[in-house]
């Protein structure tokens, strides 16, 4: 239950500018932390949302940040790594 509350509260924050990509319709996020009651599969096996036009902000914005990306193995979204060419590793 705590995970659901945290996900709801953080969805009110903006999406990271480092997020790139698009949804692959894997459905993995629709099962975090529990399977969504509106989660469905179409004839081709792609995930779909029964309330897509009215889905909550937590669904619209997932993943909002790199640390929130819990489905990296299947998700089509990625985050650009912050790089600082002037800083050496370990310093």
Backbone as a chain_set.jsonl record, in Angstrom:
{"seq": "XXXXXXXXXXXXXXXXXXXXXXXXXXXXXXXXXXXXXXXXXXXXXXXXXXXXXXXXXXXXXXXXXXXXXXXXXXXXXXXXXXXXXXXXXXX", "coords": {"N": [[0.824, -1.189, 0.0], [1.991, 1.208, 0.719], [3.72, 1.666, -1.419], [1.92, 2.251, -3.482], [0.833, 4.662, -2.566], [3.114, 6.286, -2.515], [3.749, 6.276, -5.27], [1.496, 7.57, -6.296], [1.712, 10.134, -5.103], [4.209, 11.06, -6.082], [3.65, 11.239, -8.763], [2.586, 13.662, -9.179], [4.612, 15.384, -9.576], [6.861, 16.895, -12.036], [7.844, 15.283, -15.172], [11.067, 13.949, -15.806], [13.441, 15.744, -17.763], [15.298, 14.267, -19.035], [14.161, 11.967, -19.941], [13.525, 9.694, -22.522], [12.174, 8.087, -25.454], [9.458, 5.759, -25.979], [6.307, 4.278, -25.109], [6.21, 0.758, -25.129], [4.145, -0.882, -24.906], [4.28, -3.067, -23.167], [3.127, -3.701, -20.746], [4.151, -4.109, -18.235], [4.369, -2.011, -16.364], [1.752, -1.693, -15.709], [1.28, -3.488, -13.808], [2.347, -2.756, -11.442], [2.255, -1.691, -8.096], [0.61, -3.792, -8.002], [-1.546, -5.716, -10.148], [-3.315, -3.741, -12.419], [-6.799, -3.051, -12.458], [-7.832, -2.279, -14.889], [-6.246, -3.176, -16.861], [-5.656, -4.773, -19.919], [-5.353, -7.168, -22.662], [-4.852, -7.072, -26.16], [-5.908, -8.624, -29.308], [-3.484, -9.195, -30.572], [-1.819, -9.531, -28.47], [-0.755, -7.297, -27.292], [-0.48, -4.893, -24.659], [-3.155, -3.026, -23.272], [-5.101, -0.278, -22.146], [-8.116, -0.118, -20.493], [-9.262, 2.246, -19.778], [-7.915, 4.275, -21.101], [-8.036, 7.032, -22.094], [-8.792, 8.3, -19.793], [-6.958, 7.684, -17.869], [-5.068, 7.645, -14.799], [-2.728, 10.176, -13.509], [-0.388, 8.891, -12.552], [-0.081, 6.753, -14.245], [0.096, 7.981, -16.745], [2.509, 9.352, -16.556], [4.502, 7.502, -15.975], [7.657, 6.047, -16.669], [8.622, 8.491, -14.385], [11.093, 9.421, -13.458], [14.562, 8.329, -13.613], [15.15, 6.757, -11.369], [12.69, 5.8, -10.765], [12.106, 3.993, -12.693], [11.179, 0.944, -12.813], [10.828, -1.13, -14.493], [12.82, -1.608, -16.378], [13.846, -3.622, -18.016], [11.886, -4.204, -19.895], [10.581, -1.859, -20.609], [10.033, 0.898, -22.866], [11.004, 3.394, -22.4], [13.82, 5.425, -21.637], [16.522, 6.946, -19.845], [18.661, 9.675, -20.274], [22.04, 9.522, -19.459], [23.512, 11.443, -16.963], [26.229, 13.347, -17.695], [29.483, 14.471, -16.97], [32.032, 15.77, -18.354], [34.284, 17.012, -17.296], [34.759, 15.981, -14.854], [36.439, 13.447, -13.212], [36.111, 9.943, -12.648], [35.904, 8.786, -9.342], [36.986, 11.01, -8.17]], "CA": [[0.0, 0.0, 0.0], [2.894, 2.355, 0.771], [4.225, 1.882, -2.781], [0.859, 2.917, -4.23], [0.737, 6.044, -2.081], [4.304, 6.988, -3.004], [3.616, 6.452, -6.716], [0.482, 8.594, -6.53], [2.224, 11.455, -4.715], [5.296, 11.488, -6.969], [3.13, 11.501, -10.111], [2.219, 15.072, -9.252], [5.834, 16.096, -9.943], [7.099, 16.847, -13.491], [8.649, 14.208, -15.761], [12.452, 14.345, -16.056], [13.757, 16.157, -19.136], [16.212, 13.25, -19.565], [13.404, 10.789, -20.385], [13.403, 9.547, -23.966], [11.572, 6.832, -25.869], [8.005, 5.692, -25.986], [5.727, 3.062, -24.545], [6.239, -0.427, -25.992], [2.927, -1.641, -24.585], [4.652, -4.345, -22.547], [2.195, -3.943, -19.651], [4.833, -4.335, -16.951], [4.038, -0.932, -15.43], [0.344, -1.868, -15.338], [1.228, -4.489, -12.756], [3.126, -2.221, -10.314], [2.792, -2.872, -7.435], [-0.38, -4.856, -8.223], [-2.154, -5.642, -11.478], [-4.369, -2.746, -12.557], [-8.055, -3.672, -12.886], [-8.16, -1.827, -16.235], [-5.243, -3.759, -17.754], [-6.192, -5.765, -20.853], [-4.507, -7.549, -23.796], [-5.611, -7.125, -27.408], [-5.788, -9.886, -30.053], [-2.067, -9.42, -30.897], [-1.078, -9.717, -27.228], [-0.266, -6.024, -26.767], [-1.195, -4.365, -23.507], [-3.951, -1.834, -23.49], [-5.775, 0.24, -20.966], [-9.546, 0.008, -20.72], [-9.648, 3.639, -19.516], [-6.754, 5.014, -21.574], [-8.26, 8.483, -22.151], [-9.049, 8.801, -18.441], [-6.009, 7.046, -16.949], [-4.545, 8.561, -13.787], [-1.398, 10.743, -13.768], [0.695, 7.943, -12.281], [0.068, 5.946, -15.458], [0.512, 8.874, -17.838], [3.88, 9.829, -16.372], [5.479, 6.447, -15.67], [8.457, 6.37, -15.495], [8.855, 9.924, -14.273], [12.535, 9.608, -13.278], [15.351, 7.107, -13.778], [15.033, 5.929, -10.167], [11.341, 5.24, -10.75], [12.003, 3.001, -13.774], [11.267, -0.39, -12.217], [10.6, -2.112, -15.543], [13.831, -1.273, -17.393], [14.081, -4.733, -18.94], [10.855, -4.247, -20.931], [10.049, -0.52, -20.9], [10.607, 1.614, -24.002], [11.56, 4.666, -21.953], [15.188, 5.441, -21.121], [16.959, 8.235, -19.333], [20.022, 10.037, -20.654], [22.919, 9.552, -18.293], [24.126, 12.733, -16.711], [27.675, 13.235, -17.86], [30.257, 15.652, -16.643], [33.342, 15.416, -18.894], [35.374, 17.596, -16.535], [34.923, 15.271, -13.59], [36.942, 12.093, -13.355], [35.54, 8.988, -11.716], [36.688, 8.582, -8.148], [37.484, 12.264, -7.586]], "C": [[0.869, 1.254, 0.0], [3.439, 2.687, -0.613], [3.194, 2.603, -3.638], [0.747, 4.385, -3.834], [1.915, 6.86, -2.594], [4.193, 7.262, -4.503], [2.586, 7.53, -7.039], [1.029, 9.982, -6.228], [3.32, 11.942, -5.654], [4.8, 11.779, -8.382], [2.699, 12.95, -10.274], [3.412, 15.943, -9.638], [6.061, 15.993, -11.451], [7.962, 15.652, -13.903], [10.042, 14.749, -16.053], [12.66, 14.706, -17.526], [14.701, 15.158, -19.81], [15.489, 12.009, -20.075], [13.237, 10.821, -21.899], [12.75, 8.207, -24.267], [10.066, 6.916, -25.879], [7.553, 4.352, -25.429], [5.768, 1.938, -25.571], [5.018, -1.318, -25.785], [3.247, -3.018, -24.012], [3.702, -4.707, -21.402], [2.84, -4.145, -18.296], [4.471, -3.261, -15.923], [2.595, -1.034, -14.948], [0.178, -2.876, -14.205], [2.065, -4.086, -11.547], [2.238, -1.462, -9.349], [1.83, -4.05, -7.525], [-0.977, -4.672, -9.611], [-3.324, -4.657, -11.473], [-5.659, -3.421, -13.024], [-8.463, -3.29, -14.311], [-7.177, -2.352, -17.289], [-5.876, -4.865, -18.599], [-5.128, -6.115, -21.89], [-5.393, -7.574, -25.036], [-5.346, -8.453, -28.116], [-4.343, -10.228, -30.401], [-1.213, -9.636, -29.648], [-0.477, -8.45, -26.663], [-1.111, -5.583, -25.579], [-2.032, -3.178, -23.934], [-4.683, -1.496, -22.21], [-7.247, 0.449, -21.3], [-10.042, 1.431, -20.481], [-8.559, 4.599, -19.991], [-6.947, 6.535, -21.574], [-8.428, 9.102, -20.771], [-8.076, 8.239, -17.415], [-5.414, 8.079, -15.984], [-3.141, 9.062, -14.129], [-0.255, 9.777, -13.521], [0.939, 7.042, -13.482], [0.601, 6.789, -16.612], [1.994, 9.212, -17.759], [4.906, 8.742, -16.113], [6.378, 6.187, -16.875], [8.806, 7.859, -15.498], [10.333, 10.254, -14.147], [13.252, 8.27, -13.468], [15.213, 6.191, -12.563], [13.661, 5.274, -10.057], [11.16, 4.138, -11.796], [12.241, 1.601, -13.223], [11.141, -1.494, -13.251], [11.58, -1.915, -16.697], [14.056, -2.384, -18.411], [13.056, -4.795, -20.072], [10.373, -2.88, -21.401], [10.773, 0.145, -22.074], [11.181, 2.959, -23.638], [12.953, 4.467, -21.384], [15.495, 6.85, -20.639], [18.398, 8.474, -19.731], [20.854, 10.107, -19.387], [23.518, 10.934, -18.162], [25.638, 12.567, -16.841], [28.324, 14.563, -17.556], [31.684, 15.365, -17.118], [34.504, 15.972, -18.084], [35.653, 16.859, -15.236], [35.376, 13.837, -13.85], [36.303, 11.202, -12.288], [36.466, 8.8, -10.544], [37.232, 9.869, -7.557], [36.372, 13.047, -6.977]], "O": [[0.53, 2.248, -0.642], [3.604, 3.86, -0.948], [3.548, 3.472, -4.435], [0.583, 5.251, -4.694], [1.743, 7.989, -3.053], [4.51, 8.362, -4.956], [2.788, 8.321, -7.961], [0.83, 10.91, -7.013], [3.357, 13.126, -5.99], [5.465, 12.499, -9.127], [2.472, 13.409, -11.394], [3.24, 17.111, -9.987], [5.513, 15.094, -12.089], [8.704, 15.091, -13.097], [10.182, 15.887, -16.501], [12.121, 14.051, -18.418], [14.88, 15.203, -21.027], [16.128, 11.091, -20.589], [12.86, 11.84, -22.478], [12.769, 7.299, -23.435], [9.478, 7.995, -25.8], [8.342, 3.417, -25.302], [5.409, 2.13, -26.732], [4.882, -2.368, -26.412], [2.581, -4.005, -24.324], [3.495, -5.887, -21.119], [2.139, -4.336, -17.302], [4.287, -3.567, -14.745], [2.259, -0.512, -13.885], [-0.927, -3.09, -13.706], [2.449, -4.925, -10.732], [1.487, -0.605, -9.814], [2.185, -5.174, -7.169], [-0.912, -3.581, -10.179], [-4.21, -4.736, -10.622], [-5.614, -4.282, -13.903], [-9.355, -3.92, -14.881], [-7.277, -2.006, -18.466], [-6.536, -5.765, -18.081], [-4.11, -5.43, -21.985], [-6.534, -8.033, -24.986], [-4.64, -9.31, -27.585], [-3.996, -11.404, -30.518], [-0.014, -9.896, -29.755], [0.237, -8.5, -25.661], [-2.306, -5.869, -25.51], [-1.665, -2.426, -24.837], [-4.852, -2.33, -21.32], [-7.579, 1.119, -22.277], [-11.129, 1.788, -20.935], [-8.31, 5.621, -19.352], [-6.075, 7.254, -21.087], [-8.226, 10.305, -20.603], [-8.338, 8.309, -16.214], [-5.277, 9.252, -16.332], [-2.443, 8.452, -14.939], [0.757, 9.837, -14.219], [2.07, 6.612, -13.707], [1.466, 6.342, -17.365], [2.659, 9.344, -18.787], [6.097, 9.046, -16.039], [5.884, 6.116, -18.0], [9.237, 8.402, -16.515], [10.783, 11.269, -14.678], [12.62, 7.213, -13.482], [15.165, 4.971, -12.717], [13.497, 4.295, -9.329], [10.156, 3.426, -11.774], [13.378, 1.132, -13.175], [11.326, -2.668, -12.93], [11.204, -2.042, -17.863], [14.42, -2.108, -19.554], [13.336, -5.387, -21.114], [9.812, -2.766, -22.49], [11.98, -0.028, -22.248], [11.791, 3.613, -24.484], [13.231, 3.463, -20.729], [14.808, 7.811, -20.986], [19.256, 7.607, -19.558], [20.434, 10.672, -18.377], [23.976, 11.521, -19.142], [26.24, 11.733, -16.165], [27.784, 15.63, -17.849], [32.471, 14.781, -16.373], [35.614, 15.449, -18.177], [36.676, 17.093, -14.593], [34.752, 13.111, -14.625], [35.998, 11.648, -11.182], [37.678, 8.668, -10.717], [37.891, 9.823, -6.518], [36.603, 14.13, -6.439]]}, "num_chains": 1, "name": "protein.A"}
